[in-house]
Each structure stands twice: as structure tokens, then as C-alpha cells.
């Protein structure tokens, strides 16, 4: 650890120690490069580890365990009630985060990577200034500064919740408004509904989770309708005012009318923006587009040849696993290895109940781009393993080229979708055909069989459901 005033040089400077930055640093060090990481947070690991993916999935798991216990009676398992101890849950979640951030620190330390705490601001194409610490000159730079939460306009002075606040479990409000029906809003809404809040969700667009195909989202909407008090799509929060007693009077525009509702807490989950407007990029030749993303090529190289950008600042999808892959690519490029971010698919997962996951081409994208596709769907109601665990809500679909039958996309809604989607992504990366998936022996009885079953449906060779019309 480097502390205090400094003026130093490094071969590779990595700005940001999130899932893109720390992975890039580790890979670069393993390739024999001299690496320095600058991180302004006290802990390493970035938003995903500290206040995003990891703590949210910990809370989601706890809440779903509660529902599983409550639902156990249908299996003949009895109990005397179930409750969640918020203090213990908070302690467990923080312990998970602390262990993982400590692990990142150890991995960097064992590789001989210098870690400088502070905020880096570019002075030129070859130098950054660390506030309160001095300057670092670099031969190569990897910008991995991540993103930050969007906020409601004109509400900056109100103590509204964001996802970071909500994940700390400050309280379980009786009435919670979730603004935003994307993956963050849905996941956090389900968490707090499971903890006992009466949740209302407001989404500006006409449907929830617009990034996914509508058929994948329908089972989740049905579950949300059971767990939430109200879902208002095609709606807009136009005013938030502090009411007496610490509550909030919220004005919502819905179907041409203005509704005024009162909530104990308001959670704003309306997306994220890249951290590119406060790091001195104007002092460099790096090109930033109108949306605030740094423009990069297939090697994640910016308009300045020796400077690279990865993760959320380098464009969508803003996902941790995409950042990690980019980090490895850039480290290898700097080390003069042949490498490029030429992946065919980046899987997306929403950890709702049931889970949603998709990869490659979606049906929505195929329609918009006028790409002809063939689709095979297999319902979990026809899957033995899904029956045994009582989780038959959902299906798997395989999207392929109608002539070559090469797999172009996979969509899953149901149990373990987050785990199963990797097989679909591998199929796309390898250029697999329906026959490749079908003839790969899947263990029985498992949820993974549903992928092969969906491929059989697409190929017109379904065994466990009736043939599609015309087959």
C-alpha cells in the first residue's frame, strides 16, 4: 500500500478497482507488467461487490428462503412460522462483502500490484494527479471508473433511498415506493416485499424490464403482482415532497391523471450513468460520446492509443462480467498478446423470482433488425426435475437460424436460470447448432435438460411435448 505524498511512474495504471479494474490489474501483473491501481474507495471490489451484485443476491437468497419455508407445507414439511432477523441478515451480508473485498486486496498484494488510495484526475495523456497524494506518470492506462446511480430531478435535497442505501437495510418501511421497473428496481422491490414492506412500483415505460423479451418477463410480473401492492407502468413521478412525520407525498402521473400517494420511503432505481465527467478526460485526447461513454475499439483502446477503457465507462451492457472479460483482454493487448473483445454474446441475468436470463440474439432484436429466426420453447411444466421441486413457472427458448440451425440466442425464465444461461452462451460462442445441443447428453433429472428439450422443439423433434403445428 502506498500512502502519503508521492510522485512515481508505472508501466500500467489502472483507475478503479471494480470487477473490471482489479481483474485487469491481476492479469497484467501475471503477464509480467508493472501495475499500479488507484481506487478512491476505502475498500476494493467496486460497486458490484460492495453495494450491488453481491449484497443484493445475499438479501434475495434470504428472502426466497423465507418463501420456500412458507411454501414447504405442500411437500409435507411443517414448521411453526418463519421470520427474518434484520440485524443478523445485515451482519451476514456485510460479512460476505468484507470477506470478498479482503480477498481482492490479498490477490493484488500477492501479485505485487501497488494500490494507491485516492481520486485520480487526468492532467495529460500520460499523467494523473491523485488528490492529496501527488502525480503518477504512466506508459499505459486502463480507465475502469465505473458508473453511478441516476437521481430524480429536483429531489437532491430530500433523503431518498438509492440502491446503496436500500442494501444497507436501514429499516423495513411499511410503505415503500420503488421508482423504476428495471432489474435493480425489481430485485430490490422483491427483497423489501419479502421483508414485509407494502411495495408500490412506478415505471415510466409501458412495461417492466424492457431489456428482456416480453414473454420472459410475464412470469415475473405475475409474481410481482402477488407480492407488490401496486404496479403502475406508463407512469411518472412528477413531485416528491416531505410530509409530516418524515413520510413523503408523491405525485404520480398515471393514465392522464395525477395521483398523490404517501410513502414512508422512496427508493429511486432509474439506472446508472458512466463516471467519465469528473476525471479530467478533457485534459486528454480521449473521445467521449453524447451519452458519456468512452469510445473504444474491439481491443477497448480509446482514441489515445496507449489508453484503454473497460466496464461501465466503455458502453453497455453495464455488467460486471463484461467488465472482467474486457479487463483480461486489455491486459493481454498491453502485453502484446493477440486479444480482442470479440465475444458473440454477453449474458444478462435478473435475480427475481423466478429468475430471468438471456444471451445472444433476442426475439425483440430479431424483429427490429428484420432477422428471420426459428424459436423452440419448452415449458417447465413438462420437465421432471421442475415438477419434483415444485417450480414449474417458466420456460426455456432457443433461437436459431432457420436454415443453418446455428444457435443465435437463448432465453430462460425459471429456477437456476442464472446458472443455466452459461451453456447457452457457450453454444453461441462455439457456433453450435441445434443438433450439437440436442446430442449433448444432459443428466436426468435436471433443469439443464430444458435446454436440450427447447432445441428439440426448434428442430421439430420434440419428445416430451406435443409437436408444434406444421411439424
Secondary structure as UniProt FT lines:
FT   STRAND          6..15
FT   TURN            19..20
FT   HELIX           21..30
FT   TURN            31..32
FT   STRAND          35..39
FT   HELIX           46..51
FT   HELIX           53..70
FT   HELIX           72..75
FT   HELIX           86..110
FT   TURN            111..112
FT   STRAND          114..117
FT   STRAND          120..124
FT   TURN            125..126
FT   STRAND          127..130
FT   TURN            131..133
FT   STRAND          134..143
FT   STRAND          147..149
FT   TURN            153..154
FT   TURN            156..157
FT   HELIX           163..167
FT   TURN            168..169
FT   STRAND          175..179
FT   HELIX           183..195
FT   STRAND          198..202
FT   TURN            210..211
FT   HELIX           214..227
FT   STRAND          230..232
FT   STRAND          235..242
FT   HELIX           244..246
FT   STRAND          248..254
FT   TURN            255..256
FT   STRAND          257..263
FT   STRAND          265..268
FT   STRAND          272..274
FT   HELIX           281..283
FT   TURN            290..291
FT   TURN            298..299
FT   TURN            305..306
FT   STRAND          307..309
FT   HELIX           311..314
FT   HELIX           320..334
FT   TURN            335..336
FT   STRAND          348..350
FT   STRAND          356..360
FT   HELIX           363..368
FT   TURN            369..370
FT   STRAND          374..379
FT   HELIX           380..382
FT   HELIX           384..388
FT   TURN            389..390
FT   STRAND          395..400
FT   TURN            402..404
FT   STRAND          406..413
FT   TURN            415..416
FT   HELIX           417..429
FT   TURN            430..431
FT   HELIX           434..439
FT   TURN            447..448
FT   HELIX           449..458
FT   TURN            459..460
FT   TURN            469..470
//
